[in-house]
Amino acid sequence: MLKTENIFCLLILSVFSFSAVAVSHVRTISYEGNFVTQDSLLQRQLTFREGDVLDIKKIEASAQAMMDTGLFRSVEYYLAEDYTAGGEDTDSVDVVYLLHERYYVLLIPRLRSDENQVHLGVQLQWDNLFGLNHRLRYRVFNRGHVSGISEKQHRITYSYPNVNDSKFALSFRLSEDNSVTVNEGTEDHNVIDRALGVGLFKWLNRRGVNRGWFMGLDLAHINRSYEGVVSGALLDEVNTLMLGFEYGYRLVHEYAYNRGGRSFGYKLDFADRDLGSDASFFKHRLYYKSYYRFDSRPDDNLNVQTILGYATDDVLNDSAFSLGGNSDLRGYESDEFKGNALLLMNIEYLTPDDDYKNLRYVAFSDIGNTYDSIREIGHGGLKTVVGVGIRWKIPAFVNLDLRIDYGVSLNDDSYRVSASSHHAF
């Protein structure tokens, strides 16, 4: 007959023996379906490595991180050794990710309505260049003619994330816009803005994956010239060398039909005459964005945004902030309100169509205003817009969400229908 001590020892040995059999390790990690995307980009998203103890939660978290890049319609995985929890496990398994890539080159028409006029344009969108998630955007808008001058907008941006597989990212931008200012009693002005900028960005987490805390630096040279519409003479010119700093946090997940997570931060732009600018100013911006999902309705979204801005002086002879348009106060025309202080709050609730979940319906409210100074915030009144809209998510392409919104002001009789190919925020 076994003594109590012997029974206890046998139980301990059984537990250790079972644990030794149950523990499996990752032998290899491989990818299928990434015809464009390089393995090195995918490996940056992993939360585990070959040789680690098999952890299904880490495997699933890595799949979600690949989805968060926005480059794939879907990311799934399987274990080559037919691993099942609670079954008899092998000592090592192969983890294989199945990737369904999107199309990465797209030429799309752009549509924008301002002051009851429709502005047409086109945008070249090239994502995942070289299979390393480099991104190129070229956009041109024609806003029609004013005083015989064609108002156009040209912008090109290029981003290079994870330079040489590091925590750093680079971005470049070049733009030229012009608009006509109609003056009574004097010659109309063709105002031309030319800008060249470069940004340096760094993720601050230990592994350098593209999520969590970050810091960014920015340098931009902006030239604004005023030309006579009739004479063509240069009437005035303003130059600004603007330095920027940003510190914040971003962890936003991309799901099949919506987003989840949050981002927040502080952005400072400043210029000084001693650094070559024609004016001196500090421009502060605090922002918070959150995308809520619900356990009972995981395809629904409650999106919230808050922005507080303040500038010590005008920027390029104009107010530092503006509101109105298809991404902030959606019941008003673009840039209808201007000032050197800003308060904005947006809230949206989105729910998918029962039969076609890529189509979503939205109810929203936009609340905000601009002010001459930060001391006036809360005393100058807030503009309130309510509205409804439709979103059509096109999963075949990167970041393509067609959007139509109808916003109505509760302060006056203003209303607006706006359309776009991206999220409001």
DRENPAGU-814080 format. One record per residue: residue in one letter; x, y, z of N, C-alpha, C in turn. Coordinates in steps of 0.001 Angstrom, whole numbers, padded with zeros to 6 digits, always signed. Example, Ala and Ser with C-alpha at 12.3 -4.5 7.8 and 13.67 -1.06 7.14 Angstrom:
residues 2
a+013190-005690+007800+012300-004500+007800+013200-003300+007800
s+012850-002250+007080+013670-001060+007140+012900+000030+007870
end
This chain:
residues 425
m+000850-001200+000000+000000+000000+000000+000889+001255+000000
l+000540+002198-000876+001367+003398-001006+001129+004346+000148
k+002240+004880+000649+002123+005887+001690+001703+007228+001084
t+001204+008093+001992+000747+009420+001538+001861+010201+000870
e+003105+010099+001467+004225+010831+000888+004534+010357-000528
n+004433+009033-000774+004718+008485-002105+003679+008939-003134
i+002426+008952-002683+001363+009413-003596+001598+010867-003996
f+001976+011696-003020+002242+013104-003294+003386+013276-004300
c+004453+012466-004108+005594+012537-005031+005205+012113-006432
l+004380+011080-006548+003935+010625-007867+003108+011691-008576
l+002256+012387-007814+001448+013455-008406+002330+014587-008931
i+003351+014957-008135+004270+016018-008569+005000+015601-009826
l+005494+014374-009862+006206+013889-011046+005296+013857-012253
s+004014+013504-012053+003067+013444-013167+002831+014818-013762
v+002709+015806-012840+002482+017171-013322+003655+017655-014148
f+004892+017429-013629+006076+017864-014353+006232+017110-015659
s+005901+015848-015667+006014+015043-016891+005037+015531-017936
f+003798+015845-017506+002798+016347-018449+003205+017690-019011
s+003754+018565-018122+004176+019889-018577+005297+019779-019587
a+006206+018845-019364+007324+018693-020286+006843+018273-021658
v+005791+017435-021695+005254+016998-022979+004458+018120-023629
a+003719+018900-022775+002797+019900-023314+003509+021105-023916
v+004696+021439-023432+005382+022639-023911+005929+022410-025309
s+005534+023293-026238+006051+023257-027597+006799+024547-027871
h+007685+024492-028840+008476+025655-029232+008254+025962-030713
v+008486+027203-031068+008362+027632-032460+009635+027254-033201
r+009497+026398-034191+010669+025971-034957+010973+026969-036070
t+009969+027305-036889+010159+028259-037984+008937+029176-038077
i+009149+030362-038673+008070+031307-038974+008165+031633-040457
s+007083+031428-041176+007103+031689-042614+005815+032386-043033
y+005811+032866-044308+004696+033666-044809+004294+033171-046188
e+002996+033190-046439+002457+032830-047746+001526+033932-048226
g+001626+034269-049506+000751+035286-050087+001346+036675-050156
n+002529+036868-049607+003159+038201-049670+004010+038302-050934
f+003338+038504-052054+004017+038574-053343+004800+039877-053498
v+004373+040939-052826+005052+042233-052891+005783+042523-051590
t+005128+042321-050475+005664+042689-049161+006851+041811-048786
q+007934+042442-048367+009126+041702-047982+008987+041107-046586
d+009650+039961-046379+009587+039277-045088+010087+040160-043950
s+011073+041019-044222+011645+041845-043157+010608+042795-042558
l+009681+043298-043395+008629+044156-042874+007694+043370-041961
l+007391+042135-042339+006505+041303-041534+007161+040895-040228
q+008441+040627-040275+009151+040207-039072+009173+041302-038020
r+009106+042566-038449+009080+043672-037489+007796+043667-036673
q+006741+043048-037175+005467+043046-036477+005348+041915-035463
l+006306+040991-035457+006213+039815-034597+006487+040162-033139
t+005739+039526-032249+005977+039654-030809+006655+038402-030252
f+007102+037513-031120+007822+036309-030698+008867+035988-031756
r+009742+035051-031451+010828+034682-032351+010931+033159-032447
e+011661+032701-033454+011919+031265-033577+012685+030776-032349
g+012258+029652-031816+012856+029103-030610+012084+029435-029348
d+011148+030421-029421+010347+030767-028246+009327+029668-027948
v+008869+029653-026711+007763+028768-026341+006513+029204-027102
l+005792+028241-027632+004601+028540-028422+003554+029236-027557
d+003104+030397-028027+002115+031194-027310+001099+031697-028331
i-000113+031123-028295-001125+031464-029284-001492+032946-029219
k-001506+033527-028021-001845+034945-027898-000838+035826-028637
k+000445+035470-028552+001469+036251-029258+001350+036059-030762
i+001006+034870-031197+000825+034616-032633-000330+035465-033159
e-001435+035520-032414-002588+036303-032838-002297+037806-032766
a-001554+038236-031743-001187+039653-031646-000303+040068-032817
s+000569+039187-033267+001423+039487-034415+000606+039577-035691
a-000401+038704-035828-001288+038787-036990-002032+040119-037013
q-002480+040573-035844-003166+041853-035768-002214+042996-036117
a-000967+042903-035669+000015+043941-035996+000250+044023-037501
m+000238+042889-038193+000359+042905-039653-000854+043568-040284
m-002049+043299-039748-003252+043958-040251-003180+045469-040029
d-002585+045886-038911-002533+047309-038568-001683+048122-039538
t-000823+047465-040306-000064+048197-041321-000967+048736-042422
g-002175+048155-042545-003108+048574-043582-002817+047987-044949
l-001836+047094-045050-001402+046568-046346-002153+045315-046786
f-002960+044734-045879-003559+043435-046177-005068+043460-045960
r-005765+042692-046814-007200+042517-046618-007469+041608-045424
s-006630+040601-045257-006785+039677-044142-005437+039047-043830
v-005265+038639-042566-004079+037920-042115-004553+036755-041243
e-004216+035544-041639-004559+034344-040881-003283+033544-040649
y-003383+032465-039898-002198+031634-039637-002628+030189-039412
y-001660+029305-039561-001879+027911-039161-000566+027351-038626
l-000673+026291-037860+000475+025614-037259+000689+024296-037988
a+001876+024119-038547+002116+023010-039458+002057+021639-038784
e+002232+021599-037460+002243+020310-036766+000884+019940-036189
d-000181+020603-036672-001533+020321-036201-001649+020421-034692
y-001054+021484-034141-001099+021700-032699-002522+022007-032254
t-002975+021340-031203-004261+021658-030591-004078+021704-029089
a-004614+022740-028469-004459+022879-027018-005116+021701-026320
g-004415+021091-025403-004937+019958-024651-004652+018620-025295
g-004140+018638-026520-003821+017379-027188-002385+016987-026925
e-001936+015955-027592-000554+015526-027444+000298+016337-028403
d+001211+017145-027853+001958+018119-028644+003325+017587-029027
t+003806+018107-030134+005180+017827-030521+006091+018828-029838
d+007384+018597-029903+008333+019492-029247+008455+020821-029965
s+008171+020880-031273+008285+022128-032028+007267+022157-033144
v+006845+023368-033507+005853+023545-034564+006317+024653-035495
d+005777+024666-036704+006045+025709-037691+004831+026638-037752
v+005071+027942-037601+004003+028942-037686+004011+029532-039086
v+002873+029459-039766+002763+029945-041138+001645+030990-041194
y+001974+032205-041648+000984+033269-041806+000502+033309-043252
l-000810+033389-043414-001446+033495-044728-001897+034938-044928
l-001341+035607-045930-001583+037028-046151-002335+037246-047459
h-003318+038141-047407-004065+038512-048604-003773+039983-048876
e-002883+040257-049809-002440+041623-050064-003510+042443-050784
r-003468+043736-050540-004315+044667-051282-003618+045067-052580
y-004310+045839-053416-003670+046477-054556-002975+047741-054056
y-001759+047986-054541-000948+049048-053971-000793+050266-054867
v-001226+050214-056107-001157+051367-057002-002569+051737-057413
l-002910+052994-057216-004276+053421-057480-004271+054863-057979
l-004988+055121-059035-005207+056467-059552-006689+056771-059372
i-007003+057676-058469-008401+057903-058129-008772+059369-058354
p-009999+059616-058787-010474+060998-058886-010747+061545-057493
r-010544+062832-057301-010827+063493-056036-011904+064542-056270
l-012808+064610-055305-013948+065513-055412-014066+066304-054116
r-014218+067620-054237-014411+068453-053061-015347+069592-053418
s-016257+069894-052504-017215+070977-052744-016985+072099-051754
d-016814+073312-052249-016635+074500-051417-017483+075620-051994
e-018245+076279-051120-019043+077436-051532-019884+077112-052768
n-020534+075942-052692-021438+075472-053750-020734+075246-055088
q-019415+075092-055063-018665+074769-056265-018020+073399-056097
v-017966+072657-057178-017360+071328-057160-015944+071424-057711
h-014976+070983-056915-013580+071006-057329-013156+069582-057689
l-012592+069447-058866-012186+068139-059350-010678+068001-059310
g-010226+066801-059046-008798+066541-059016-008526+065064-059214
v-007258+064717-059118-006851+063324-059265-005688+063073-058310
q-005620+061869-057791-004540+061514-056876-003937+060174-057270
l-002619+060171-057382-001867+058933-057546-001481+058445-056165
q-001876+057236-055846-001619+056654-054530-000834+055355-054739
w+000409+055357-054307+001262+054189-054481+001766+053781-053100
d+001242+052659-052616+001609+052160-051298+002546+050964-051415
n+003265+050721-050324+004121+049530-050213+005164+049469-051320
l+005752+050608-051650+006838+050605-052629+007980+049743-052111
f+008599+048987-053012+009725+048102-052719+009351+047005-051713
g+008039+046857-051436+007604+045858-050467+007946+046217-049046
l+008278+047511-048776+008711+047949-047449+007813+049052-046889
n+006603+049148-047417+005598+050088-046923+005966+051552-047161
h+006874+051830-048114+007069+053219-048538+005776+053693-049204
r+005476+054998-049054+004210+055501-049575+004431+056794-050355
l+003851+056850-051549+003938+058021-052414+002531+058527-052698
r+002346+059852-052553+001082+060493-052903+001367+061700-053790
y+000638+061769-054898+000687+062972-055730-000742+063391-056017
r-001057+064635-055701-002436+065101-055853-002454+066440-056566
v-003394+066594-057477-003590+067862-058161-005076+068187-058151
f-005390+069429-057786-006765+069920-057753-006889+071134-058645
n-008008+071236-059347-008328+072435-060117-009616+073010-059543
r-009499+074195-058915-010656+074797-058260-011380+075791-059161
g-011048+075793-060439-011729+076700-061354-010984+078015-061526
h-011662+078995-062141-011052+080291-062444-011689+081401-061612
v-010839+082286-061115-011282+083491-060429-010487+084656-061009
s-011197+085674-061502-010560+086857-062117-009614+086441-063242
g-009970+085367-063949-009162+084915-065077-007953+084075-064694
i-007752+083804-063395-006625+083008-062920-007116+081617-062501
s-006444+080601-062966-006790+079233-062586-006227+078924-061197
e-007095+078540-060273-006675+078163-058922-006397+076658-058885
k-005145+076310-058572-004749+074907-058593-004000+074541-057306
q-003919+073265-057102-003193+072735-055946-002389+071521-056396
h-001083+071542-056128-000200+070417-056429+000497+069998-055134
r+000424+068728-054799+001091+068241-053590+001669+066852-053833
i+002891+066671-053365+003532+065367-053445+004154+065062-052085
t+003913+063854-051580+004489+063425-050303+005085+062034-050473
y+006130+061781-049708+006785+060472-049737+007192+060122-048305
s+006852+058924-047860+007220+058497-046508+008036+057210-046581
y+009038+057124-045729+009982+056013-045684+010044+055516-044240
p+009171+054583-043861+009165+054097-042481+010302+053119-042228
n+010744+053051-040976+011751+052073-040559+012969+052102-041467
v+013646+053255-041496+014820+053443-042343+015871+052386-041990
n+016281+051620-042985+017267+050543-042780+016879+049637-041611
d+015557+049336-041527+015021+048444-040505+015262+048975-039098
s+015156+050294-038933+015397+050929-037642+014088+051447-037048
k+014196+052131-035917+013047+052758-035265+012685+054093-035902
f+013479+054553-036875+013299+055881-037449+012494+055823-038746
a+011809+056933-039020+011081+057095-040273+011365+058484-040826
l+011376+058590-042146+011580+059867-042827+010369+060185-043694
s+010080+061448-043841+009012+061871-044745+009437+063149-045461
f+008959+063300-046702+009273+064467-047521+007977+064968-048148
r+007861+066275-048324+006666+066827-048959+007035+068091-049739
l+006324+068301-050824+006519+069445-051703+005151+069876-052201
s+004858+071153-052124+003529+071591-052543+003576+072989-053145
e+002592+073264-053988+002380+074603-054536+000883+074800-054722
d+000330+075798-054036-001094+076134-054131-001221+077611-054499
n-002302+077927-055158-002583+079345-055389-004075+079599-055286
s-004407+080793-054811-005804+081216-054711-005858+082716-054965
v-006981+083177-055453-007147+084588-055813-007940+085303-054731
t-007384+086430-054277-008075+087303-053329-008663+088483-054095
v-009982+088607-054031-010666+089691-054743-010702+090918-053836
n-010164+092044-054327-010098+093287-053556-010962+094363-054202
e-011617+095125-053367-012422+096237-053867-011560+097498-053966
g-011521+098096-055127-010792+099352-055311-009335+099182-055665
t-008772+097978-055451-007376+097726-055818-007301+096448-056639
e-006130+096202-057139-005916+095033-057992-006083+093733-057195
d-006744+092740-057798-006872+091430-057168-005501+090773-057051
h-005349+089932-056022-004063+089288-055756-004147+087785-056033
n-003127+087292-056688-002953+085845-056825-001951+085418-055749
v-002452+084731-054721-001627+084334-053568-001086+082933-053821
i+000234+082819-053862+000881+081551-054202+001687+081061-052996
d+001407+079858-052552+002141+079236-051448+003001+078101-051989
r+004288+078134-051658+005207+077058-052018+005862+076548-050739
a+005861+075236-050556+006379+074662-049306+007229+073439-049599
l+008296+073311-048824+009175+072141-048878+009433+071717-047439
g+009170+070453-047128+009321+069993-045759+009934+068612-045672
v+010571+068348-044525+011150+067032-044249+010879+066718-042784
g+010538+065477-042496+010240+065072-041133+011065+063866-040719
l+011427+063804-039448+012143+062676-038855+011340+062195-037658
f+011087+060901-037619+010148+060316-036664+010817+059115-036008
k+010558+058909-034717+011148+057768-034029+010139+057134-033082
w+009996+055793-033170+009220+055035-032199+010090+054802-030968
l+009506+054953-029790+010275+054948-028557+010200+053638-027780
n+009455+052650-028257+009420+051375-027554+010718+050613-027791
r+010972+049607-026982+012261+048916-027018+012505+048214-028345
r+011483+047578-028893+011673+046796-030112+011563+047647-031371
g+011046+048863-031236+010951+049722-032410+009798+049418-033333
v+008841+048571-032886+007682+048306-033725+006833+049568-033823
n+006026+049644-034887+005325+050888-035200+004036+051035-034406
r+004200+051161-033097+003070+051395-032210+003604+051900-030871
g+002730+052542-030109+003134+053027-028795+003610+054471-028832
w+004531+054815-027951+005027+056182-027829+005969+056531-028968
f+005927+057792-029392+006774+058242-030493+007179+059692-030281
m+008165+060117-031067+008621+061505-031074+008956+061882-032509
g+008635+063105-032898+008897+063541-034254+009462+064945-034314
l+010312+065187-035314+010862+066512-035589+010539+066871-037040
d+010370+068158-037284+009943+068584-038618+010603+069912-038959
l+010963+070062-040227+011545+071302-040735+010862+071638-042053
a+010352+072858-042160+009642+073256-043380+009987+074687-043751
h+010175+074900-045041+010332+076259-045570+009100+076577-046395
i+008440+077702-046051+007203+078090-046717+007373+079497-047263
n+007024+079670-048524+007081+080975-049181+005685+081341-049658
r+005238+082530-049293+003950+083038-049776+004201+084335-050542
s+003790+084351-051789+003979+085538-052626+002624+086058-053092
y+002566+087374-053255+001348+088046-053699+001649+088702-055047
e+000968+088225-056090+001179+088763-057428-000088+089477-057907
g+000095+090579-058617-001043+091273-059191-001668+090458-060306
v-002986+090308-060272-003670+089508-061295-003538+090139-062672
v-003641+091456-062749-003562+092150-064037-002116+092423-064419
s-001342+092978-063497+000027+093376-063823+001014+092220-063804
g+000723+091193-063001+001666+090088-062855+002866+090437-062006
a+002874+091639-061414+004019+092087-060612+003987+091454-059225
l+005182+091238-058660+005303+090737-057303+005034+091891-056344
l+003933+091813-055601+003518+092896-054716+004054+092732-053300
d+004189+091489-052839+004682+091244-051482+005133+089788-051408
e+005940+089504-050377+006445+088136-050217+006752+087890-048744
v+006404+086693-048247+006652+086317-046865+007338+084953-046858
n+008417+084813-046072+009132+083547-045948+009135+083101-044488
t+008939+081815-044297+008948+081250-042948+009745+079956-042945
l+010691+079857-042030+011385+078604-041752+010803+078080-040444
m+010003+077034-040537+009243+076564-039389+009823+075246-038869
l+010067+075195-037564+010537+073990-036898+009389+073383-036107
g+009329+072051-036091+008238+071383-035406+008731+070269-034503
f+007970+070035-033443+008250+068939-032507+006920+068299-032133
e+006901+066966-032087+005683+066248-031706+006044+065087-030794
y+005236+064897-029767+005409+063778-028840+004024+063189-028580
g+003898+061868-028709+002579+061303-028531+002582+059791-028448
y+001394+059250-028558+001157+057809-028418+000162+057394-029488
r+000409+056237-030115-000529+055725-031111-000588+054207-031054
l-001792+053699-030849-002051+052261-030917-003464+052099-031469
v-003557+052028-032778-004837+051923-033478-004821+050639-034305
h-005798+049780-034054-005888+048507-034760-006845+048624-035951
e-006477+047966-037038-007317+047902-038227-008024+046549-038260
y-009356+046585-038331-010142+045363-038418-010822+045307-039783
a-011566+044263-040002-012166+044056-041322-013069+045217-041730
y-013826+045768-040785-014801+046798-041132-014614+048109-040372
n-013766+048126-039354-013629+049347-038576-012266+049403-037898
r-012108+050363-036977-010857+050552-036252-011103+050467-034750
g-010037+050285-034004-010125+050274-032554-008812+050752-031964
g-008893+051479-030856-007672+051976-030222-007721+053477-030023
r-006543+054078-029845-006508+055506-029575-005149+056099-029952
s-005121+057405-030087-003881+058146-030282-004047+059517-029647
f-002965+060055-029117-003008+061380-028519-001601+061955-028525
g-001508+063277-028396-000182+063872-028415-000212+065384-028370
y+000986+065947-028457+001198+067393-028444+002114+067749-029611
k+001720+068783-030374+002484+069231-031534+002807+070712-031372
l+004094+071052-031546+004556+072434-031464+005241+072807-032767
d+004825+073916-033354+005508+074515-034499+005924+075931-034099
f+007126+076296-034476+007559+077657-034144+008501+078198-035211
a+008542+079529-035285+009431+080243-036194+009988+081446-035467
d+011157+081885-035902+011816+083017-035249+012577+083827-036291
r+012550+085122-036135+013252+085988-037087+014756+085715-037093
d+015300+085350-035932+016733+085059-035856+017106+083791-036626
l+016084+082976-036978+016333+081742-037730+015986+081896-039208
g+015732+083124-039637+015502+083365-041059+014065+083566-041458
s+013142+083623-040515+011739+083831-040833+011389+085313-040785
d+010339+085672-041522+009882+087058-041521+008980+087372-040332
a+008652+086371-039520+007821+086579-038337+008200+085547-037288
s+007802+085815-036043+008052+084883-034947+006713+084443-034360
f+006575+083160-034098+005340+082648-033496+005597+081268-032893
f+004717+080883-031958+004637+079527-031423+003214+079030-031659
k+003100+077848-032205+001800+077254-032503+001688+075917-031772
h+000776+075841-030804+000600+074654-029976-000670+073903-030404
r-000591+072565-030282-001758+071751-030651-001780+070495-029783
l-002859+070318-029008-003105+069104-028240-004240+068340-028911
y-004086+067020-029050-005129+066239-029724-005323+064893-029039
y-006539+064380-029166-006888+063057-028631-007894+062418-029581
k-007629+061185-029978-008540+060434-030848-008731+059042-030266
s-009966+058574-030270-010250+057237-029745-011291+056569-030620
y-011101+055260-030849-011990+054466-031691-012469+053276-030861
y-013726+053351-030394-014267+052338-029488-015008+051258-030274
r-014794+050014-029838-015559+048870-030347-016273+048218-029165
f-017342+047491-029464-018180+046932-028411-018226+045411-028546
d-018152+044725-027399-018162+043266-027403-019442+042716-028021
s-020563+043368-027758-021840+042877-028279-022022+043186-029762
r-021371+044245-030248-021458+044626-031664-020064+045030-032145
p-019189+044053-032391-017784+044361-032690-017560+045114-033995
d-018543+045138-034898-018366+045848-036161-018846+047299-036094
d-019434+047690-034963-019815+049086-034763-018606+049875-034269
n-018705+051197-034369-017638+052086-033917-018234+053319-033250
l-017617+053758-032161-017851+055079-031610-016521+055809-031652
n-016407+056801-032534-015154+057529-032741-015256+058920-032124
v-014202+059321-031408-014202+060596-030701-012884+061316-030977
q-012971+062626-031217-011770+063438-031412-011923+064769-030681
t-010844+065217-030044-010798+066531-029400-009475+067205-029755
i-009527+068478-030153-008331+069243-030507-008406+070609-029831
l-007304+071000-029206-007158+072332-028632-005906+072955-029233
g-006062+074124-029846-004932+074782-030492-004782+076224-030049
y-003537+076696-030073-003250+078078-029680-001964+078537-030352
a-001977+079728-030910-000792+080321-031533-000589+081725-030981
t+000672+082089-030813+000988+083397-030244+000857+084530-031261
d+000820+084191-032556+000722+085232-033577+000253+084594-034877
d-000015+085443-035876-000408+084941-037185+000714+084126-037813
v+000336+083268-038764+001284+082476-039535+001134+082859-040999
l+002209+083353-041599+002186+083796-042995+001101+084843-043240
n+001050+085822-042339+000086+086918-042453-001363+086446-042430
d-001613+085301-041838-002964+084755-041781-003158+084081-040432
s-004395+083811-040086-004693+083129-038833-004070+081739-038822
a-003693+081299-037629-002987+080024-037509-003907+078824-037704
f-005199+078964-037381-006126+077839-037444-007362+078222-038256
s-007995+077213-038809-009253+077419-039515-010148+076210-039308
l-011454+076417-039363-012449+075353-039236-013504+075521-040314
g-014133+074420-040640-015129+074392-041693-014652+073496-042813
g-015525+072588-043265-015133+071679-044333-015512+070252-044003
n-014966+069308-044776-015427+067931-044679-014718+067093-043625
s-013855+067726-042801-013164+066942-041790-013280+067519-040382
d-014000+068636-040197-014143+069183-038836-015566+069669-038589
l-015911+070890-039011-017288+071374-038902-017986+071127-040229
r-018647+069986-040343-019133+069518-041644-020421+070176-042117
g-020923+071165-041401-022081+071915-041874-021709+073250-042486
y-020398+073538-042537-019929+074831-043021-018939+074649-044170
e-018743+075747-044921-017797+075719-046021-016363+075673-045483
s-015432+075292-046336-014034+075167-045929-013476+076495-045417
d-012780+076418-044282-012070+077564-043698-013003+078749-043436
e-014238+078464-043067-015178+079550-042826-014849+080331-041552
f-014221+079654-040584-013863+080310-039326-012345+080272-039170
k-011770+081431-038802-010315+081511-038662-009963+082245-037371
g-008839+081838-036774-008386+082494-035560-007071+081907-035096
n-006537+082459-034028-005274+081978-033465-005476+081070-032258
a-006716+080671-032011-007026+079650-031008-008163+078803-031557
l-008213+077558-031130-009174+076617-031706-009600+075615-030656
l-010883+075269-030671-011418+074168-029879-012346+073371-030782
l-012105+072055-030865-012898+071208-031751-013168+069874-031084
m-014414+069411-031175-014808+068086-030688-015660+067420-031756
n-015320+066185-032103-016079+065401-033077-016462+064070-032458
i-017659+063627-032766-018093+062308-032317-018897+061658-033438
e-018630+060384-033693-019325+059633-034736-019742+058267-034184
y-020911+057819-034590-021299+056428-034324-021578+055765-035669
l-020851+054664-035935-020966+053975-037212-021469+052553-036981
t-022386+052135-037817-022906+050774-037748-023044+050220-039160
p-022680+048952-039381-022700+048406-040749-024089+047978-041190
d-024260+047910-042489-025464+047337-043071-025518+045843-042739
d-026689+045345-042415-026815+043941-042005-026407+042977-043106
d-026652+043340-044364-026382+042422-045471-025040+042676-046147
y-024503+043877-046018-023245+044223-046680-022433+045089-045724
k-021551+044464-044950-020894+045159-043842-019857+046174-044288
n-019413+046125-045534-018505+047161-046017-019198+048512-046153
l-020536+048487-046151-021316+049724-046185-021762+050041-044762
r-021399+051243-044281-021734+051618-042909-022486+052944-042892
y-023383+053054-041925-024168+054265-041737-023628+054994-040502
v-023648+056316-040544-023044+057093-039469-023937+058253-039064
a-023988+058494-037772-024561+059716-037224-023430+060457-036510
f-023343+061769-036703-022203+062489-036145-022621+063848-035601
s-021743+064395-034773-021884+065762-034278-020510+066399-034222
d-020395+067619-034735-019151+068394-034703-019406+069670-033910
i-018537+069948-032942-018689+071114-032077-017351+071842-032022
g-017342+073130-032319-016075+073851-032255-016192+075279-032729
n-015063+075977-032610-014989+077356-033098-013536+077802-033048
t-013258+078907-033705-011942+079542-033614-012094+080885-032898
y-010965+081363-032340-010984+082579-031528-009715+083379-031804
d-009765+084665-031463-008591+085509-031658-007474+085142-030697
s-007826+084704-029480-006816+084319-028500-007361+083199-027628
i-006471+082535-026911-006879+081404-026078-007754+081858-024916
r-007659+083122-024511-008476+083627-023409-009956+083672-023776
e-010261+083674-025084-011647+083768-025521-012325+082413-025617
i-011554+081318-025519-012148+079985-025624-013159+079794-024495
g-014336+079359-024858-015401+079161-023887-016281+080382-023707
h-015849+081553-024232-016644+082773-024089-017198+083257-025434
g-016646+082735-026529-017081+083199-027841-018124+082324-028492
g-018646+081355-027757-019663+080489-028333-019072+079364-029157
l-019822+078306-029313-019417+077134-030091-020412+076878-031208
k-019900+076518-032360-020745+076113-033476-021021+074614-033349
t-022280+074234-033516-022677+072831-033381-023304+072343-034674
v-022792+071235-035160-023288+070615-036390-023722+069188-036066
v-024852+068772-036595-025288+067378-036511-025510+066881-037933
g-025347+065587-038118-025508+065074-039474-025511+063568-039553
v-025698+063094-040763-025689+061665-041064-024814+061449-042292
g-024392+060215-042480-023546+059929-043630-023485+058450-043936
i-022743+058154-044989-022544+056776-045456-021059+056565-045686
r-020557+055410-045286-019169+055025-045530-019156+053737-046354
w-018293+053697-047355-018127+052479-048150-016656+052104-048099
k-016352+051070-047357-014976+050601-047232-014664+049675-048402
i-013616+050009-049158-013210+049203-050309-011944+048448-049920
p-012065+047178-049511-010925+046455-048939-009823+046129-049936
a-010080+046256-051229-009061+045890-052215-007899+046878-052239
f-008109+048103-051715-007080+049140-051776-006747+049643-050378
v-005564+050208-050241-005088+050705-048952-005757+052040-048628
n-006335+052113-047423-006907+053372-046906-007877+054029-047880
l-008781+053248-048435-009783+053805-049336-011164+053583-048723
d-011699+054640-048128-013028+054622-047518-013825+055783-048106
l-014697+055491-049057-015504+056545-049658-016524+057038-048641
r-016679+058347-048576-017483+058953-047521-018347+060073-048076
i-019624+060066-047701-020554+061162-048005-021230+061565-046702
d-021166+062861-046365-021755+063366-045134-022688+064530-045453
y-023764+064613-044678-024684+065751-044753-024770+066359-043360
g-024249+067580-043214-024218+068239-041917-025068+069488-041893
v-025755+069719-040772-026630+070875-040597-026225+071604-039325
s-026065+072911-039406-025710+073711-038236-026943+073953-037363
l-026745+073872-036035-027813+074212-035100-027767+075680-034698
n-026763+076420-035175-026618+077835-034827-027240+078770-035842
d-027291+078329-037105-027842+079170-038159-028405+078247-039239
d-028594+078776-040434-029203+077971-041506-028167+077328-042426
s-026918+077204-041978-025874+076602-042801-026048+075081-042871
y-025754+074539-044010-025746+073086-044209-024763+072772-045321
r-024367+071507-045398-023346+071148-046392-023365+069657-046665
v-023208+069303-047933-022977+067922-048348-021521+067817-048753
s-020786+066890-048181-019359+066749-048482-019043+065304-048838
a-018034+065136-049648-017606+063802-050074-016101+063705-049974
s-015607+062522-049671-014174+062322-049535-013853+060836-049721
s-012559+060546-049859-012117+059168-050031-011330+058676-048817
h-011469+059370-047676-010763+058961-046470-011603+059311-045249
h-011195+058812-044091-011929+059078-042853-011903+060558-042517
a-012912+060995-041745-012922+062374-041270-011789+062593-040278
f-011477+061579-039436-010360+061662-038504-009978+060273-038057
end
